Amino acid sequence: MPETLDIAIVGAGAAGLMAAAFAGRQQHQSKSSLRIAAFDGARKVGAKILVSGGGRCNITHDVVLPEDFAGGNRNQIAKVLRTFTVDEVIAFFDRYGVTLKREETGKLFPTTDSAQTVLDALLSAVADAGAEIRTETRVEAIGKVNDLFALHTAKGDVTARSVILATGGKSLPNTGSDGHGYQLARSLGHRITRTTPALVPLVLPDRHWLTGLSGISVTVELILQSATGKILHRQQGDMLLTHFGLSGPAIMDISRHWIAAHESDPQSRLSANLLPGQSFEEVEQKFIAAAAAAARAKTNTAAFLRQWFPERLADALCVAVGTKSSTELGQLPREQRRALIHQLTALPLPVVRDRGYLFAEVTAGGVPLAEVNVNTMASRVCPSLFLCGEILDVDGRIGGYNFQWAWNTGRLAGIHAALSLNHE
């Protein structure tokens, strides 16, 4: 006969580990005895945690709001966020020896600057809760017979009274997130909205002049517009120029919006104001005033631009509009001056594609939040099934927001999976 568990958690990433920890805590508080196990196909769990934040793990953000997320209904997201605040997340990790520090951007990292300390804390929490973690045990299929789930795993069949799906999405497939969880959710009656990469770098055409400036970072305001000129999204932050195109926080944040816009309107366009908050007219007045002053000092155009940009970018901007960087500011023809200012305030970014799931930090799309009771993370279509983390159609901005979503939803799923069994 197959082994029978009380709670089977499919996936032992951020959300799955949090679910295991809080399911176990809840059984202790209820003075019950539940068999809880988390299944993962990897030999070692937590690969995505370990690579996040450049190996430092951006646990959360100092302020997390519903507006920081896309995909789901904001009122529903707000309900979830209220159940486990940033301060409570900080206290949870502090209990396991992980102290956090706030960076200027509001991101919260462990003071060790090591993601391993975050994973170790989660594993300790799971162990304290009395839950198991079963590695190299991929769940291939799930069915339901009467009131029990039948899980077919790489190491044999298991039955469970309750299941928590915490499989993640499709992003960073090398860490184990290959989208298989969507198949499991479908087999249990759920719909899956269209999935695309999110928080992903964007690619420019081959030999575009910006790709020759790899390594330069500049603060910008990105503007995504439809073919008719309607503004679809604005995003301010740092943009990193790379050998393939564009990356950095601002690009990563706007990527899911660019993908959605490009699919529905291939003529939509992305541009960057390299001088955020300054209009074409304001910048032109500065050029005219500086040109008048430079008549005596003989300031060249590139030197004037270097007050804002690195030398390589200042020179390249001049070349892009057909002028020499050595051209004196006062000698710059009106047409070239205006073309240069257009580059500064509305630089076209002719993105051709995104870099795909292999480089995406998160997946947009998944199980609609409407199919889940956000008070408990219980499925509305399959009794005794709970869902948490990236498998849901909710994705956050870069900066710890997606981890906060994982902590919140994993905690809710774990608590209420245990409570539901105790009530039974």
C-alpha positions in Angstrom: 0.0 0.0 0.0 1.3 3.5 -0.8 2.5 5.6 2.1 -0.1 8.1 3.4 0.8 11.6 4.5 -1.4 14.3 6.0 0.1 17.1 4.0 2.3 16.8 0.8 4.0 19.9 -0.3 5.1 19.8 -3.9 8.2 22.0 -4.3 10.7 23.0 -1.6 11.6 26.5 -2.8 10.9 29.7 -0.9 7.1 29.3 -0.7 7.3 25.5 -0.1 9.7 25.7 2.7 7.7 28.5 4.4 4.5 26.3 4.0 6.3 23.3 5.6 7.5 25.5 8.5 4.1 27.0 9.3 2.1 23.8 8.7 4.4 22.1 11.3 4.1 25.1 13.7 0.3 24.9 13.4 0.2 21.2 14.2 2.2 21.9 17.4 -0.1 24.8 18.4 -3.1 22.6 17.8 -1.5 19.7 19.7 -2.1 17.4 16.8 0.2 14.9 15.0 0.4 15.4 11.3 2.8 13.8 8.8 4.1 16.6 6.6 6.6 16.2 3.8 7.9 18.5 1.1 8.9 16.9 -2.2 11.5 18.4 -4.6 13.2 17.0 -7.6 16.6 18.5 -6.9 19.4 16.9 -5.0 19.7 20.0 -2.8 16.8 22.4 -2.3 16.8 26.2 -2.5 18.8 26.7 -5.7 16.7 29.8 -6.7 17.2 31.2 -3.2 20.9 30.8 -3.5 21.3 32.6 -6.8 18.9 35.4 -6.0 20.2 38.9 -5.4 23.6 38.0 -6.9 23.9 35.3 -4.3 22.9 37.6 -1.4 19.1 37.0 -1.4 17.0 40.1 -1.3 14.6 38.8 1.4 12.0 41.6 1.1 11.6 45.4 0.7 11.2 47.9 3.5 7.8 48.9 2.1 5.6 46.4 0.2 2.3 47.6 -1.4 -0.3 45.9 -3.6 0.8 48.4 -6.4 4.2 46.7 -6.5 2.5 43.6 -8.0 0.9 42.8 -11.4 -1.4 40.0 -12.5 -3.9 39.6 -9.7 -6.6 41.8 -8.2 -5.0 44.5 -6.0 -7.6 44.1 -3.2 -6.9 40.4 -3.1 -3.2 41.0 -3.1 -3.6 43.5 -0.2 -5.5 40.9 1.8 -2.6 38.5 1.5 0.1 41.1 2.3 -1.7 42.1 5.5 -1.3 38.6 6.9 2.5 38.7 7.2 4.0 42.1 7.3 7.5 43.1 6.5 8.2 43.5 10.2 6.9 40.0 10.9 9.1 38.6 8.1 12.1 40.4 9.7 11.2 38.9 13.1 10.8 35.4 11.6 14.3 35.4 10.1 15.8 37.1 13.2 14.5 34.2 15.3 16.8 31.9 13.2 19.8 34.2 13.4 19.4 36.1 10.2 19.7 39.9 10.8 18.8 42.2 7.9 20.2 45.5 6.6 18.5 48.1 4.5 20.1 49.3 1.3 19.5 52.8 -0.1 17.0 51.4 -2.5 14.9 49.9 0.3 16.0 46.4 -0.4 16.6 44.2 2.7 19.5 41.8 2.6 21.0 39.6 5.3 24.0 41.3 7.0 26.1 38.3 6.0 25.5 39.1 2.3 25.1 35.4 1.8 21.9 33.7 0.6 23.1 30.5 2.3 22.2 32.0 5.7 18.6 32.6 4.5 18.3 29.0 3.2 19.8 27.6 6.4 17.2 29.6 8.4 14.3 28.2 6.4 15.7 24.6 6.8 16.0 25.1 10.5 12.4 26.4 10.7 11.2 23.3 8.8 13.2 21.0 11.1 11.9 22.7 14.2 8.4 22.2 12.8 8.9 18.5 12.4 8.3 18.4 8.7 10.3 16.3 6.3 12.1 17.4 3.1 12.4 14.7 0.4 15.0 15.5 -2.2 15.4 13.9 -5.7 11.7 13.0 -5.4 10.0 14.8 -8.3 6.2 14.6 -8.3 5.3 13.5 -11.8 1.5 13.5 -11.5 -1.3 14.0 -9.0 -4.8 12.5 -9.1 -7.6 12.4 -6.6 -9.5 9.4 -5.5 -12.4 10.0 -3.1 -10.9 12.2 -0.4 -7.2 11.3 -1.0 -4.6 12.7 -3.4 -2.5 10.1 -5.2 1.0 11.4 -6.0 3.2 9.6 -8.4 6.8 10.5 -7.6 10.2 9.5 -8.9 10.5 7.2 -5.8 7.1 5.6 -5.8 3.5 6.4 -5.1 2.3 8.4 -2.1 -1.2 9.4 -0.9 -2.0 12.5 1.0 -5.0 14.0 2.7 -4.0 17.5 1.6 -1.6 18.9 -1.1 0.1 22.3 -1.3 1.4 23.2 -4.8 4.5 25.3 -4.4 6.3 24.4 -7.7 7.2 27.9 -8.9 6.8 29.0 -12.5 9.2 28.7 -15.5 11.8 31.2 -14.6 15.4 30.1 -14.1 14.7 26.5 -15.3 18.2 25.5 -14.3 17.1 25.8 -10.7 14.3 23.3 -11.2 11.4 25.6 -12.2 10.4 24.1 -15.5 6.7 24.8 -15.5 5.6 21.3 -14.5 3.5 22.7 -11.7 1.1 24.2 -14.2 0.4 20.7 -15.6 -0.3 19.5 -12.1 -2.6 22.4 -11.4 -4.5 21.8 -14.7 -4.9 18.1 -13.9 -6.6 19.1 -10.6 -9.1 21.4 -12.4 -7.3 24.8 -12.5 -6.9 27.2 -15.4 -3.5 28.7 -16.3 -3.4 32.2 -17.7 -0.8 32.9 -20.4 2.7 32.7 -19.0 5.6 34.9 -20.1 9.0 35.8 -18.6 9.1 38.7 -16.2 11.9 40.6 -14.6 14.0 39.7 -17.7 16.6 41.6 -19.7 15.7 42.9 -23.1 17.6 42.5 -26.4 18.5 45.2 -28.9 19.3 44.6 -32.6 22.7 43.3 -33.5 25.4 46.0 -33.6 23.1 48.7 -32.2 25.3 51.5 -31.0 24.1 51.1 -27.3 25.5 47.5 -27.2 29.0 49.0 -27.7 28.7 50.7 -24.3 28.4 47.6 -22.2 28.9 48.2 -18.5 27.5 51.8 -18.4 24.6 52.3 -16.0 22.4 55.4 -16.2 19.3 56.6 -14.3 16.4 56.9 -16.7 12.6 57.2 -17.0 11.4 54.5 -19.4 8.2 55.2 -21.4 6.3 52.4 -23.1 3.8 53.7 -25.8 1.3 52.1 -28.1 1.6 52.6 -31.9 -0.9 55.5 -31.5 1.3 57.2 -28.9 -0.8 56.3 -25.8 1.5 55.9 -22.7 1.1 52.3 -21.5 3.6 52.3 -18.6 6.3 54.5 -17.1 9.2 53.2 -15.0 12.0 55.1 -13.4 15.3 53.6 -12.2 18.7 52.5 -13.3 19.2 51.0 -16.8 22.3 48.9 -17.5 23.8 48.8 -21.0 25.1 45.3 -22.0 26.6 43.5 -24.9 23.2 42.1 -25.9 21.1 45.2 -25.0 19.5 46.3 -21.8 19.2 45.2 -18.2 19.1 46.8 -14.7 16.2 47.4 -12.4 14.2 49.8 -14.6 14.4 47.4 -17.6 13.6 44.4 -15.5 10.5 46.0 -14.0 9.2 47.2 -17.4 9.9 43.9 -19.2 6.6 42.2 -18.4 4.8 45.3 -19.7 6.9 45.4 -22.9 6.2 41.7 -23.6 2.4 42.1 -23.1 2.3 45.3 -25.2 4.5 43.8 -28.0 2.3 40.7 -28.2 -0.9 42.7 -28.7 0.7 45.6 -30.6 4.0 44.8 -32.4 4.3 48.5 -33.2 4.4 49.6 -29.6 7.6 51.3 -28.7 10.0 51.9 -25.8 12.0 55.0 -25.1 14.2 56.4 -22.4 14.4 59.9 -20.9 18.1 60.0 -19.9 17.4 63.1 -17.8 14.3 62.0 -15.8 12.0 64.9 -14.9 13.3 67.2 -17.6 11.4 68.0 -20.7 12.7 68.6 -24.2 12.0 72.3 -23.8 13.8 72.6 -20.5 16.9 70.8 -21.8 17.0 72.9 -24.9 17.0 76.1 -22.8 20.0 74.7 -20.9 21.8 74.0 -24.2 21.1 77.5 -25.5 22.3 79.1 -22.2 25.4 76.9 -22.1 26.2 77.7 -25.8 26.1 81.4 -25.1 28.4 81.0 -22.1 30.6 78.6 -24.0 31.2 81.2 -26.7 34.1 82.5 -24.6 35.2 79.2 -23.0 34.8 77.2 -26.2 33.3 74.2 -24.5 32.7 71.2 -26.8 29.5 69.3 -26.9 30.7 66.1 -25.3 32.2 68.0 -22.4 28.9 69.6 -21.8 27.2 66.2 -21.8 29.7 64.8 -19.3 28.0 66.7 -16.5 25.4 64.0 -16.7 26.9 61.0 -18.4 30.2 59.0 -18.5 32.6 60.0 -21.2 31.9 57.0 -23.4 28.2 57.6 -23.4 28.6 61.4 -24.0 30.8 60.7 -27.0 28.4 58.1 -28.4 25.4 60.3 -28.1 27.2 62.9 -30.3 28.1 60.3 -32.9 24.5 58.9 -32.9 23.2 62.3 -34.2 26.0 62.8 -36.7 28.1 65.3 -34.9 31.7 65.1 -33.6 32.1 65.1 -29.8 34.7 67.9 -30.3 32.2 70.3 -31.9 32.0 73.4 -29.9 28.6 73.8 -28.2 28.1 77.2 -29.8 28.8 75.9 -33.3 26.3 73.0 -33.0 23.7 73.4 -35.8 20.1 73.8 -34.6 19.0 70.6 -36.3 21.8 68.6 -34.6 21.2 70.2 -31.3 17.5 69.3 -31.4 18.3 65.8 -32.6 20.7 65.4 -29.7 18.1 66.7 -27.1 15.6 64.3 -28.6 18.1 61.5 -27.9 18.5 62.7 -24.3 14.8 63.0 -23.5 13.2 60.3 -25.7 16.0 57.9 -26.7 14.4 55.1 -28.9 15.1 51.6 -27.5 14.2 49.3 -30.5 13.9 46.1 -28.4 13.5 43.0 -30.6 12.9 40.4 -27.9 13.4 39.4 -24.3 16.1 37.0 -23.1 13.6 34.3 -22.1 12.9 32.2 -19.1 16.6 31.2 -18.8 17.4 34.7 -17.6 14.0 35.7 -16.1 13.8 36.1 -12.4 10.1 35.4 -12.2 7.1 34.2 -14.4 4.1 36.3 -15.2 0.8 34.4 -15.4 -0.3 31.1 -13.8 -3.2 30.0 -11.7 -5.7 33.0 -11.5 -6.0 34.4 -8.0 -9.8 34.3 -8.5 -9.6 30.5 -8.3 -8.0 30.7 -4.8 -9.4 31.8 -1.4 -6.9 34.4 -0.6 -7.7 34.2 3.1 -6.4 30.6 3.2 -4.8 30.0 -0.2 -7.2 27.0 -0.6 -8.3 26.1 -4.1 -11.8 27.0 -5.0 -12.0 24.2 -7.5 -10.3 21.3 -5.7 -11.0 20.6 -2.0 -8.0 20.1 0.2 -5.7 21.6 -2.4 -3.7 24.8 -1.6 -1.5 26.9 -3.9 1.3 29.4 -3.1 4.2 31.3 -4.5 5.1 31.8 -8.2 2.6 29.3 -9.5 -0.1 31.9 -9.0 -0.8 34.7 -11.5 0.9 37.4 -9.4 4.4 38.8 -10.0 6.2 41.6 -8.2 8.7 44.3 -9.1 12.4 43.7 -8.6 13.6 44.3 -5.1 12.4 41.5 -2.8 8.7 41.8 -3.6 8.4 38.3 -5.1 10.0 36.7 -2.0 7.6 38.6 0.2 4.8 37.1 -1.9 6.3 33.6 -1.4 6.6 34.1 2.4 3.0 35.3 2.7 1.3 32.8 0.5 3.5 29.9 1.8 2.7 30.8 5.4 -1.1 31.0 4.7 -1.1 27.7 2.8 0.8 25.9 5.5 -1.3 27.2 8.4 -4.6 26.5 6.7 -3.7 23.1 5.3 -3.0 22.0 8.9 -6.0 23.7 10.3 -8.3 22.1 7.8 -7.1 18.7 8.8 -7.5 19.4 12.5 -11.0 20.6 11.9 -11.7 17.3 10.1 
